[in-house]
Amino acid sequence: MPVIIQVVTLLLCVNFFPPLADLIWGNRYRYPVDGGRLWFDRRPIFGSHKTIRGILVSLPGGAAVFLLSGLPWWVGAVAALLAMAGDLLSSFIKRRLNIASGKAIVFLDQLFECLFPVLFLARVLPLGAGQALMILLCFIPIAHCGSLFWNYILYRPPLDGYPRLIHSTVRLREWRSCHVPLARWQALCNLTSFLSNQLFLTSFFKITGLYEKGVRNTLDIRLEEKTFRFASLPQRFDHFRLLLLTDLHLDGLAGLTDELIRRLTNIEVDLCLVGGDIRMQTYGPIAPCMRQLRRLLPHIRSRHGALGILGNHDCIEMTPDFEEAGLIMLINDSWRIDKGEERIWLVGVDDPHYYKTHNAEQAFRDVRAEDFTIFLAHSPEAYQTAAEHGADLYLCGHTHGGQICLPDGKPVLTNSRAPRFTAAGNWQYRGMTGYTSRGAGASSVPLRFHCPGEITLITLRRGMEGE
């Protein structure tokens, strides 16, 4: 029995390398084995899912896993080559039966990719006929279930009306963070985040006696008032007021929503912008943060309503709930505000930090080059593409200003790939004005030091700086 388990495990590993390559590289280096050619029946020889890359990664992968199991590396390489040959034969047969490439067919998909290497291994190990049959009977259902899982993660279509490109890495990240049936196991799927945030950081600040102070600091939310001048701002939008709320993490700390509501009393604006990260963790249930958001939104007094974008803590599945609560979501999309014959545009992109699904070209598709544009992104990491598309004002958050900073206010970490000059406050890039909010809440742990949270009141003025 141990040899049966060993061989089944090794063959499953070999079978896993091609989809793993899809996960890592997406469409890069993805050349079909048949070169797109057709057979005599005018159907593909193998189909687009069978790639040279998949075969090439399986050979060293097979050699490595066999070597780690105590078998010669060359045995693993030959077994992997035979498994790939069997997989190609199955694909050839499926094309002749007019079965679409990528469609999972139980037994046919697994038979030859297991049978060919098992016949070879039967002579090397050796294996008896009964053991070889048991390997086939074990491998086929397990491999089929694995194929169904990967097809669901990598190739299922996106939700209707969601304008973005879908990559396999995004599929896996969404599944880990947002898959509702997985809710009770999501901490295990995000184990590194759970251990570092919930155990290490929380324990450290409690041991040092700083935890309660950090919580008090988090509830000490400041109102930041900013004025930005633009020569290109339409006359009718002079003194236009924006309320920027970002990184709310509403379910992360009791009393946070109440403090936000208190701070928003008597504030009236023309437009409210919500910069993403409504949920505290990057995984887990969404209902708690939605309950708090529904409490908060009625207290926002905005003439043109509230527009929002998704952050790296938010899931696409949250979008209908956000909009039902009264928050219009811009997901690689734009929103026009008219005053008479003059207009400005709000352009919002999907998360550029974790999911990396921002698409400025898609978001700007309706915006004229001469129009005044406010670009809303969760993090500053899309600053270059925003400038290339002519954005006038870039608003974002995500960095929390560092959240835990040195006594002089300098952040220890920014959690952003953008330059440090974009980490907090005002900044400029190629004629584009940027502002990065410290955010209203706190993520990972509900603590702040030398970096108070903020809600931001922005006034747009027509004219040049210094006037």
Summary of the structure (lengths in Angstrom):
residues: 467
radius of gyration: 27.1
end to end distance: 83.5
largest distance: 89.3
contacts: 1599
relative contact order: 0.11
helix: 45%
strand: 17%
